[in-house]
Amino acid sequence: MKLFDDVSNFTASPKIYGVLFLISFFGYMFFNQAIPITDPVESNYALTAKEMVLSADWVSPRIYGNVWFDKPIFFYWLTALSFQLFGFSEWAARLAPALFAAVGVVLLYWFVSKTNTRRSALLAVVIMGTSFEYILLAKLVITDMVFFVFNCAALGFFYLGYVKMDGTKRWYLAAYVSMALAVLTKGPIGALLPTLVMLLVILLQRNWTELKEMYLLTGVLLFAIVALPWYAAMYTLHG
């Protein structure tokens, strides 16, 4: 019984967020300095971020000196900032995915705690955080983990707004910002995918009046403020 009491006390403590983050982050970073970047996709991201630092051009992604339109800017920014702070290395290149994987674990715990029980939240993060694919994406120098976190955040905040968690619908605003960051990470799919899920929920429940509660005008404005400036700059510079 004491064991279960200890688990209950642990899951109820605010310190668990810091503990979960640190355990996850250091776990996902383990051995990263010894994993060479040989995959062509990883190489593209790492080299583009390296050229961003060397050229001091933080707007236009480049590879081999040529402007590179493969993905939006956010993941390049994260990797380039890591290179700027810690130098050019495999460890620095793999920092952003590991960091966001740890954030994803904390985000899942927080969401399940609000919507279910803290014990369920702890079980959820153990299942997700130790799954093979999650660990793999936490180490690969690709956009998928960062996109996953923003996409899940958008859907999570949508749900909290939909059920009026804590008596407010303002969670929707955080969903719009999360979608904007997803678009900066992987393109229009960052908005299309969660929007499709949201519309399906409303359609299946025939709750069209909810659209009036979703701060659509404010949300679109927030989305535009976060997502569009970089796209506008790229269009102005390169057409």
BARO-84334 format. One record per atom (N, C-alpha, C): residue number from 1; residue in one letter; x, y, z. Coordinates in steps of 0.001 Angstrom, whole numbers, plus 500000, padded with zeros to 6 digits. Each point is the difference from the previous one (the first is absolute). Last residue first. Layout:
> NUM,A,X,Y,Z
...
//
This chain:
> 239,G,510310,535408,445404
> 239,G,498875,499793,499096
> 239,G,499369,498634,500180
> 238,H,503772,502233,502452
> 238,H,500301,499003,498976
> 238,H,498846,499735,499031
> 237,L,500118,503342,503751
> 237,L,501399,499820,499622
> 237,L,500174,499138,498754
> 236,T,495659,500759,501888
> 236,T,500571,501290,499602
> 236,T,501415,499852,499479
> 235,Y,497851,496242,501814
> 235,Y,499386,500356,498723
> 235,Y,500572,501316,499476
> 234,M,501363,498556,504237
> 234,M,500550,499136,498970
> 234,M,499429,500337,498626
> 233,A,498262,502282,503748
> 233,A,501383,500393,499764
> 233,A,500627,499168,498885
> 232,A,495691,498856,501458
> 232,A,499967,501266,499261
> 232,A,501413,500478,499670
> 231,Y,499528,496203,502707
> 231,Y,499583,499692,498631
> 231,Y,499981,501273,499147
> 230,W,500887,500527,504577
> 230,W,501121,499342,499317
> 230,W,499643,499675,498558
> 229,P,496562,501962,502730
> 229,P,501126,500900,499722
> 229,P,501164,499334,499268
> 228,L,495781,497600,501523
> 228,L,500145,500598,498679
> 228,L,501231,500888,499792
> 227,A,498428,497463,504181
> 227,A,500429,499155,498888
> 227,A,500404,500759,498744
> 226,V,498417,502113,504237
> 226,V,501079,499051,500293
> 226,V,500552,499351,498729
> 225,I,496336,503056,499768
> 225,I,501120,500714,500629
> 225,I,501194,499077,500218
> 224,A,495903,498180,498385
> 224,A,500696,500791,498982
> 224,A,501222,500710,500578
> 223,F,497169,497596,502933
> 223,F,500665,499082,499083
> 223,F,500841,500778,498987
> 222,L,497234,502468,502840
> 222,L,501144,499443,500719
> 222,L,500812,499081,499101
> 221,L,495993,501627,498211
> 221,L,500972,501083,500155
> 221,L,501250,499514,500721
> 220,V,496406,497042,499641
> 220,V,500623,500183,498688
> 220,V,501050,501106,500064
> 219,G,497440,499340,503866
> 219,G,500889,498873,499744
> 219,G,500719,500115,498673
> 218,T,496678,503142,501190
> 218,T,501203,500195,500811
> 218,T,501010,498896,499731
> 217,L,495873,499530,497874
> 217,L,500691,501184,499487
> 217,L,501295,500260,500765
> 216,L,497249,496355,501455
> 216,L,500554,499797,498670
> 216,L,500784,501205,499485
> 215,Y,497992,498110,504480
> 215,Y,500833,501190,499788
> 215,Y,500639,499977,498606
> 214,M,496693,496788,501860
> 214,M,501395,499632,499797
> 214,M,500926,501184,499716
> 213,E,494975,499391,500592
> 213,E,500717,500108,501277
> 213,E,501505,499854,499844
> 212,K,496759,499528,496435
> 212,K,499869,501373,500484
> 212,K,500804,500228,501277
> 211,L,499651,495676,498071
> 211,L,500850,500848,499162
> 211,L,499952,501458,500456
> 210,E,497171,496601,501831
> 210,E,501306,500134,500656
> 210,E,500943,500897,499198
> 209,T,495627,498569,498544
> 209,T,500009,501258,500759
> 209,T,501344,500220,500695
> 208,W,498936,495960,497592
> 208,W,500487,501103,499160
> 208,W,500014,501333,500740
> 207,N,499615,494800,500965
> 207,N,500069,501132,500928
> 207,N,500526,501232,499266
> 206,R,499341,494961,499097
> 206,R,499015,500953,499465
> 206,R,499900,501241,500882
> 205,Q,502999,496034,500205
> 205,Q,499131,500366,501113
> 205,Q,498929,501012,499591
> 204,L,503135,498454,496824
> 204,L,499446,498779,500584
> 204,L,499063,500304,501164
> 203,L,502324,503624,497915
> 203,L,499042,499377,499087
> 203,L,499327,498787,500639
> 202,I,503478,502186,502325
> 202,I,498802,500846,499975
> 202,I,498924,499378,499120
> 201,V,504152,497843,500087
> 201,V,499387,499940,501332
> 201,V,498692,500781,500008
> 200,L,502599,500260,496131
> 200,L,499372,498688,500121
> 200,L,499308,499837,501350
> 199,L,502564,503872,499217
> 199,L,498746,500033,499254
> 199,L,499265,498667,500072
> 198,M,504274,500280,501970
> 198,M,499051,500858,500713
> 198,M,498642,500020,499303
> 197,V,503567,497748,497885
> 197,V,499551,499270,501193
> 197,V,498951,500818,500752
> 196,L,502044,502064,496334
> 196,L,499152,498903,499552
> 196,L,499443,499219,501188
> 195,T,503172,503342,500857
> 195,T,498715,500591,499622
> 195,T,499024,498921,499535
> 194,P,504504,498789,500993
> 194,P,499163,500220,501185
> 194,P,498645,500623,499676
> 193,L,502854,499267,496226
> 193,L,499730,498760,500726
> 193,L,499181,500231,501274
> 192,L,501476,503723,497269
> 192,L,498965,499190,499362
> 192,L,499638,498770,500826
> 191,A,503585,503019,501234
> 191,A,498670,500563,500257
> 191,A,498904,499095,499467
> 190,G,504500,498762,499431
> 190,G,499928,500341,501418
> 190,G,498683,500640,500392
> 189,I,501293,499001,495481
> 189,I,499426,498839,500683
> 189,I,499856,500257,501496
> 188,P,502200,503172,497011
> 188,P,498546,500105,500167
> 188,P,499349,498814,500710
> 187,G,505248,500484,500957
> 187,G,499185,500471,498908
> 187,G,498509,499937,500282
> 186,K,503828,498901,502992
> 186,K,499857,499014,498926
> 186,K,499068,500438,498885
> 185,T,501495,502828,503819
> 185,T,500876,498843,500110
> 185,T,499928,499103,498772
> 184,L,497273,503892,500704
> 184,L,501386,500459,499880
> 184,L,500987,498843,500046
> 183,V,495480,499068,500748
> 183,V,500159,500433,498606
> 183,V,501413,500516,499758
> 182,A,498827,498892,504380
> 182,A,500079,498776,499200
> 182,A,500196,500331,498528
> 181,L,499218,503523,502948
> 181,L,501362,499490,500177
> 181,L,500196,498691,499237
> 180,A,495697,501847,500004
> 180,A,500904,500903,499291
> 180,A,501446,499515,500105
> 179,M,496688,497750,502461
> 179,M,499902,499697,498573
> 179,M,500940,500882,499191
> 178,S,499659,500877,504585
> 178,S,500667,498709,499786
> 178,S,499962,499610,498525
> 177,V,497626,503819,501338
> 177,V,501447,500252,500045
> 177,V,500765,498714,499737
> 176,Y,495341,499649,500358
> 176,Y,500368,500732,498787
> 176,Y,501505,500269,499947
> 175,A,498223,498021,503901
> 175,A,499952,499058,498875
> 175,A,500408,500689,498700
> 174,A,499477,502539,503916
> 174,A,501260,499263,500028
> 174,A,500060,498986,498863
> 173,L,496008,502328,500592
> 173,L,501032,500922,499533
> 173,L,501367,499325,499972
> 172,Y,496182,497754,501809
> 172,Y,500024,500014,498537
> 172,Y,501125,500894,499464
> 171,W,498864,499760,504630
> 171,W,500950,498974,499560
> 171,W,500107,499981,498475
> 170,R,496807,502644,502483
> 170,R,501215,500640,499496
> 170,R,501099,499013,499635
> 169,K,495404,499527,502011
> 169,K,500227,499543,498638
> 169,K,501308,500546,499429
> 168,T,498180,498846,505355
> 168,T,500359,500978,498975
> 168,T,500190,499329,498650
> 167,G,499250,497963,504573
> 167,G,498979,501010,499779
> 167,G,500319,501028,498943
> 166,D,502547,495975,501279
> 166,D,500236,501128,500915
> 166,D,499045,501154,499726
> 165,M,499718,496900,496055
> 165,M,500775,499652,501185
> 165,M,500332,501253,500807
> 164,K,496993,498826,495911
> 164,K,500018,501163,500885
> 164,K,500685,499675,501330
> 163,V,499520,497290,495910
> 163,V,499275,499583,501217
> 163,V,499956,501111,501044
> 162,Y,502205,500856,495876
> 162,Y,498720,499399,499622
> 162,Y,499176,499609,501224
> 161,G,504478,501600,500437
> 161,G,499052,501065,499686
> 161,G,498616,499450,499720
> 160,L,503418,496947,500710
> 160,L,499762,500721,501254
> 160,L,499038,501158,499785
> 159,Y,501383,497542,496210
> 159,Y,499126,499204,500859
> 159,Y,499670,500744,501292
> 158,F,503115,501983,497061
> 158,F,498656,499982,499423
> 158,F,499036,499249,500913
> 157,F,504505,499902,501092
> 157,F,499389,501277,500367
> 157,F,498598,500135,499404
> 156,G,502458,496172,498812
> 156,G,499731,500009,501440
> 156,G,499324,501280,500447
> 155,L,501470,499590,495535
> 155,L,498820,499162,500243
> 155,L,499636,499973,501481
> 154,A,503890,502367,498747
> 154,A,498833,500615,499364
> 154,A,498735,499205,500293
> 153,A,504114,498228,501439
> 153,A,499612,501149,500808
> 153,A,498754,500663,499427
> 152,C,501977,496535,497559
> 152,C,499288,499489,501173
> 152,C,499540,501137,500907
> 151,N,502623,501169,496317
> 151,N,498738,499451,499529
> 151,N,499164,499476,501167
> 150,F,504393,501533,500835
> 150,F,499111,501120,499676
> 150,F,498628,499500,499552
> 149,V,503285,496732,500861
> 149,V,499673,500720,501233
> 149,V,499036,501150,499718
> 148,F,501677,497508,496311
> 148,F,499118,499185,500835
> 148,F,499554,500769,501246
> 147,F,503293,501904,497179
> 147,F,498656,500082,499419
> 147,F,498992,499236,500850
> 146,V,504477,499630,501203
> 146,V,499545,501367,500259
> 146,V,498578,500186,499472
> 145,M,502066,495914,499055
> 145,M,499712,500123,501424
> 145,M,499483,501393,500345
> 144,D,501324,499060,495422
> 144,D,498820,499268,500449
> 144,D,499664,500184,501483
> 143,T,503677,501715,496805
> 143,T,498981,500889,500565
> 143,T,498919,499270,500796
> 142,I,505241,498344,499631
> 142,I,498929,500249,499042
> 142,I,498899,500781,500725
> 141,V,504381,497381,501429
> 141,V,500053,501420,499632
> 141,V,499024,500225,498843
> 140,L,499818,496101,504055
> 140,L,500237,500290,498594
> 140,L,499957,501503,499717
> 139,K,499070,497858,504319
> 139,K,501425,500018,499689
> 139,K,500305,500380,498556
> 138,A,495582,499424,501971
> 138,A,500667,500905,500930
> 138,A,501485,500145,499692
> 137,L,497225,496913,497664
> 137,L,499781,501366,499527
> 137,L,500656,501027,500912
> 136,L,500226,495464,501313
> 136,L,500706,500187,498739
> 136,L,499862,501433,499494
> 135,I,497578,498681,503816
> 135,I,501430,500101,500309
> 135,I,500799,500263,498727
> 134,Y,495453,499166,499452
> 134,Y,500183,501290,500682
> 134,Y,501475,500218,500323
> 133,E,498710,495848,498154
> 133,E,499954,501079,499006
> 133,E,500219,501365,500645
> 132,F,499808,496133,502826
> 132,F,501172,499993,499115
> 132,F,499997,501190,499041
> 131,S,497720,500348,504879
> 131,S,499715,499309,498748
> 131,S,501173,500168,499037
> 130,T,499420,501967,504492
> 130,T,500902,498863,499827
> 130,T,499727,499218,498721
> 129,G,497420,503899,501327
> 129,G,501400,500392,500112
> 129,G,500987,498880,499807
> 128,M,495145,499323,500035
> 128,M,500470,500759,498850
> 128,M,501504,500234,500051
> 127,I,498066,497676,503655
> 127,I,499727,499280,498753
> 127,I,500552,500754,498798
> 126,V,500299,502076,504196
> 126,V,500879,498820,499973
> 126,V,499815,499246,498688
> 125,V,497175,503620,500888
> 125,V,501337,500451,499615
> 125,V,500995,498838,499987
> 124,A,495530,499114,501359
> 124,A,500030,500454,498608
> 124,A,501405,500405,499576
> 123,L,499146,498861,504529
> 123,L,499997,498809,499147
> 123,L,500118,500402,498529
> 122,L,499517,503436,503091
> 122,L,501312,499378,500156
> 122,L,500118,498760,499127
> 121,A,495844,502159,500175
> 121,A,500974,500833,499309
> 121,A,501386,499382,500067
> 120,S,496527,498023,502431
> 120,S,499827,499736,498567
> 120,S,501016,500791,499185
> 119,R,499867,500880,504537
> 119,R,500554,498660,499778
> 119,R,499869,499604,498530
> 118,R,498057,504019,501397
> 118,R,501450,500112,499920
> 118,R,500667,498633,499810
> 117,T,495017,500827,498085
> 117,T,500662,499950,501299
> 117,T,501503,500097,499815
> 116,N,496652,502254,496554
> 116,N,499775,498697,500620
> 116,N,500648,500012,501389
> 115,T,500133,503837,497146
> 115,T,498807,499361,499451
> 115,T,499677,498649,500634
> 114,K,503831,502803,501147
> 114,K,498851,500907,500009
> 114,K,498712,499294,499598
> 113,S,504124,497647,499918
> 113,S,499693,500372,501388
> 113,S,498768,500879,500075
> 112,V,501765,498870,495794
> 112,V,499258,498881,500576
> 112,V,499651,500284,501459
> 111,F,502634,503239,497785
> 111,F,498689,499887,499372
> 111,F,499175,498881,500640
> 110,W,504520,500642,501421
> 110,W,499158,501143,500386
> 110,W,498585,499840,499454
> 109,Y,503253,496858,498672
> 109,Y,499658,499834,501417
> 109,Y,499042,501103,500456
> 108,L,501706,500304,495646
> 108,L,499051,498899,500123
> 108,L,499571,499806,501453
> 107,L,503359,503172,499121
> 107,L,498708,500461,499478
> 107,L,498943,498907,500132
> 106,V,504455,498938,501086
> 106,V,499409,500871,501017
> 106,V,498618,500469,499562
> 105,V,502432,497506,496883
> 105,V,499681,499162,501151
> 105,V,499305,500820,501085
> 104,G,501674,502282,496251
> 104,G,498825,499212,499661
> 104,G,499556,499093,501135
> 103,V,504024,502441,500373
> 103,V,498849,500898,500124
> 103,V,498707,499245,499699
> 102,A,503967,497698,499269
> 102,A,499783,500171,501437
> 102,A,498817,500929,500262
> 101,A,501311,499482,495579
> 101,A,499460,498725,500469
> 101,A,499717,500070,501495
> 100,F,502176,503617,497978
> 100,F,498564,500001,499742
> 100,F,499351,498679,500398
> 99,L,504679,500381,500464
> 99,L,499356,501018,500836
> 99,L,498492,499982,499807
> 98,A,502638,497281,497222
> 98,A,499956,499474,501371
> 98,A,499286,500964,500934
> 97,P,500736,501378,495498
> 97,P,499024,498908,500091
> 97,P,499870,499429,501412
> 96,A,503314,503428,499352
> 96,A,498615,500472,499863
> 96,A,498980,498865,500032
> 95,L,504806,499044,500104
> 95,L,499472,500611,501213
> 95,L,498517,500358,499877
> 94,R,503343,498060,496771
> 94,R,498907,499177,500520
> 94,R,499348,500594,501251
> 93,A,503762,502073,497804
> 93,A,499003,499809,498947
> 93,A,498780,499249,500520
> 92,A,503793,500596,502790
> 92,A,499251,501248,499846
> 92,A,498893,499844,498953
> 91,W,502884,496348,500617
> 91,W,499269,500247,501248
> 91,W,499124,501242,499871
> 90,E,503015,498880,496531
> 90,E,498806,499155,499988
> 90,E,499136,500265,501224
> 89,S,503005,504074,498462
> 89,S,500222,498625,500432
> 89,S,498702,499212,499873
> 88,F,502207,505309,499921
> 88,F,499507,499045,499009
> 88,F,500363,498580,500422
> 87,G,499075,504130,503602
> 87,G,500930,499585,498962
> 87,G,499395,498946,499086
> 86,F,497817,502422,503725
> 86,F,500826,498867,500421
> 86,F,500993,499527,498952
> 85,L,496862,503869,499547
> 85,L,500293,499927,501432
> 85,L,501067,498953,500341
> 84,Q,498408,500600,495512
> 84,Q,500542,501283,500436
> 84,Q,500450,499934,501457
> 83,F,497716,496318,498115
> 83,F,501368,500106,499484
> 83,F,500674,501275,500491
> 82,S,495486,499502,501067
> 82,S,500789,499008,500735
> 82,S,501454,500023,499551
> 81,L,496997,502628,497625
> 81,L,500218,500576,501326
> 81,L,500821,499047,500865
> 80,A,498640,498448,495803
> 80,A,501033,501027,499858
> 80,A,500300,500660,501344
> 79,T,496490,496897,499824
> 79,T,501282,499324,499824
> 79,T,501135,501007,499881
> 78,L,495589,501693,500310
> 78,L,500334,499252,501215
> 78,L,501385,499376,499895
> 77,W,498254,502187,496171
> 77,W,500326,500940,501075
> 77,W,500447,499267,501259
> 76,Y,498364,497423,496465
> 76,Y,501336,500527,499700
> 76,Y,500439,500997,501068
> 75,F,495640,498392,500229
> 75,F,500952,498960,500409
> 75,F,501426,500428,499695
> 74,F,496522,502964,498637
> 74,F,500087,499861,501456
> 74,F,501014,498952,500443
> 73,I,498587,501626,495296
> 73,I,501197,500455,500690
> 73,I,500179,499495,501421
> 72,P,497413,497470,495576
> 72,P,500027,501334,500620
> 72,P,501150,500150,500992
> 71,K,500620,496573,495893
> 71,K,499163,500113,501198
> 71,K,500041,501439,500509
> 70,D,501958,498982,495705
> 70,D,499432,498695,500349
> 70,D,499044,500077,501180
> 69,F,502857,503271,497232
> 69,F,498582,500199,500291
> 69,F,499320,498727,500503
> 68,W,505058,502686,499411
> 68,W,499438,498652,500154
> 68,W,498564,500131,500479
> 67,V,504440,502888,497478
> 67,V,498798,500104,500826
> 67,V,499231,498689,499916
> 66,N,505323,499939,499320
> 66,N,498775,500290,499261
> 66,N,498809,500066,500953
> 65,G,504608,498801,501221
> 65,G,499975,501379,499539
> 65,G,498738,500403,499271
> 64,Y,500682,495701,502035
> 64,Y,501034,500147,498971
> 64,Y,499951,501391,499368
> 63,I,495996,499847,502620
> 63,I,500804,498784,500016
> 63,I,500930,500048,498791
> 62,R,496450,503433,503282
> 62,R,500858,499716,498849
> 62,R,500695,498663,500187
> 61,P,495620,503557,501951
> 61,P,500762,498753,500130
> 61,P,500811,499741,498728
> 60,S,498281,504811,501905
> 60,S,499952,499115,498831
> 60,S,500829,498743,500242
> 59,V,499598,503209,503546
> 59,V,498703,500073,499318
> 59,V,499901,498947,498902
> 58,W,503841,501263,502858
> 58,W,499048,499226,500774
> 58,W,498604,500050,499395
> 57,D,505485,500817,498899
> 57,D,498700,500235,499367
> 57,D,498991,499089,500680
> 56,A,504851,500107,500686
> 56,A,499281,500986,500809
> 56,A,498691,500426,499342
> 55,S,503453,496583,498715
> 55,S,499655,501123,499127
> 55,S,499352,501153,500756
> 54,L,501255,495942,502242
> 54,L,501203,500522,499347
> 54,L,499706,501218,499130
> 53,V,496389,497678,502170
> 53,V,500895,500611,500986
> 53,V,501189,500665,499309
> 52,M,497064,497598,497317
> 52,M,499279,501139,500558
> 52,M,500882,500742,501007
> 51,E,501484,495931,498170
> 51,E,500195,501120,499075
> 51,E,499266,501249,500485
> 50,K,499388,496084,502495
> 50,K,501399,500424,500093
> 50,K,500264,501193,499091
> 49,A,495799,497926,499791
> 49,A,500135,500761,501244
> 49,A,501434,500507,500160
> 48,T,499179,497183,496375
> 48,T,499297,501271,499807
> 48,T,500111,500881,501239
> 47,L,501734,495639,500228
> 47,L,500831,500849,499161
> 47,L,499348,501355,499767
> 46,A,497592,496718,502432
> 46,A,501185,500423,500750
> 46,A,500850,500959,499175
> 45,Y,496167,498033,497960
> 45,Y,499630,500920,501076
> 45,Y,501227,500546,500722
> 44,N,500713,496743,496646
> 44,N,499428,501215,499415
> 44,N,499661,501028,501078
> 43,S,501459,495685,501295
> 43,S,501096,500829,499492
> 43,S,499485,501306,499416
> 42,E,496909,496688,501414
> 42,E,500653,500661,501142
> 42,E,501082,500956,499520
> 41,V,498075,497352,496719
> 41,V,499034,500995,500474
> 41,V,500576,500758,501189
> 40,P,502581,496399,498168
> 40,P,499912,501175,499111
> 40,P,499045,501075,500492
> 39,D,502747,496701,503329
> 39,D,498771,499942,499218
> 39,D,499882,501249,499129
> 38,T,503463,499480,503244
> 38,T,500300,499392,498698
> 38,T,498765,499923,499110
> 37,I,502226,501861,504913
> 37,I,498947,500426,499075
> 37,I,500384,499488,498620
> 36,P,501430,497682,504882
> 36,P,500367,500886,498885
> 36,P,498803,500352,499136
> 35,I,500592,498726,505303
> 35,I,499196,499570,498849
> 35,I,500309,500926,498824
> 34,A,501735,500498,504519
> 34,A,500679,498899,499316
> 34,A,499233,499499,498778
> 33,Q,498480,503451,503073
> 33,Q,501268,500480,499467
> 33,Q,500729,498933,499193
> 32,N,495901,499097,502386
> 32,N,499799,500716,498736
> 32,N,501310,500470,499376
> 31,F,498887,497511,504303
> 31,F,500787,499395,498925
> 31,F,499884,500753,498679
> 30,F,496363,501380,503426
> 30,F,501037,499019,500315
> 30,F,500610,499412,498734
> 29,M,496211,503142,500452
> 29,M,501303,500511,499565
> 29,M,501111,498975,500194
> 28,Y,495516,499127,501423
> 28,Y,500004,500110,498546
> 28,Y,501332,500530,499461
> 27,G,499426,499662,504711
> 27,G,499860,498680,499399
> 27,G,500064,500056,498482
> 26,F,499981,503987,502467
> 26,F,501311,499348,500090
> 26,F,499945,498581,499432
> 25,F,495918,502393,500065
> 25,F,501003,500701,499192
> 25,F,501347,499286,500040
> 24,S,496434,498368,502731
> 24,S,499763,499793,498573
> 24,S,501121,500612,499166
> 23,I,500087,500706,504645
> 23,I,500212,498579,499713
> 23,I,499861,499743,498502
> 22,L,498997,504350,501466
> 22,L,501426,499701,500108
> 22,L,500303,498541,499674
> 21,F,495431,501463,500049
> 21,F,500767,500653,498937
> 21,F,501467,499586,500058
> 20,L,497123,498487,503412
> 20,L,499703,499350,498726
> 20,L,500827,500595,498871
> 19,V,500317,502075,504204
> 19,V,500613,498664,500041
> 19,V,499783,499280,498670
> 18,G,497912,504177,500661
> 18,G,501445,500137,499846
> 18,G,500700,498657,499957
> 17,Y,495415,499966,500808
> 17,Y,500236,500555,498668
> 17,Y,501494,500152,499735
> 16,I,498394,498618,504278
> 16,I,500046,498922,499011
> 16,I,500267,500532,498597
> 15,K,499293,502641,504064
> 15,K,501382,499717,499620
> 15,K,500084,498942,498907
> 14,P,495896,501326,502235
> 14,P,500377,500843,498854
> 14,P,501416,499715,499507
> 13,S,496943,496205,502482
> 13,S,500938,501075,500287
> 13,S,500305,500825,498755
> 12,A,497269,495917,500316
> 12,A,499270,501214,500379
> 12,A,500918,501188,500215
> 11,T,501584,495565,498984
> 11,T,499246,500494,498849
> 11,T,499251,501284,500314
> 10,F,502421,497875,503480
> 10,F,500905,500449,498947
> 10,F,499236,500596,498831
> 9,N,497636,498012,503557
> 9,N,500594,501266,500428
> 9,N,500895,500574,498911
> 8,S,498181,495748,499246
> 8,S,498948,501008,499990
> 8,S,500549,501365,500392
> 7,V,502876,496281,500293
> 7,V,499720,500317,498601
> 7,V,498961,501106,499899
> 6,D,500944,498311,504248
> 6,D,501126,500782,499493
> 6,D,499772,500407,498548
> 5,D,496866,497130,501983
> 5,D,499887,501332,500582
> 5,D,501116,500893,499491
> 4,F,500142,495497,498822
> 4,F,498969,500702,499247
> 4,F,499772,501403,500547
> 3,L,503064,497252,502292
> 3,L,500480,500238,498652
> 3,L,498991,500800,499189
> 2,K,498837,498472,504284
> 2,K,500860,501181,500056
> 2,K,500539,500347,498603
> 1,M,497455,496057,500614
> 1,M,499177,501207,500000
> 1,M,500857,501257,500000
//
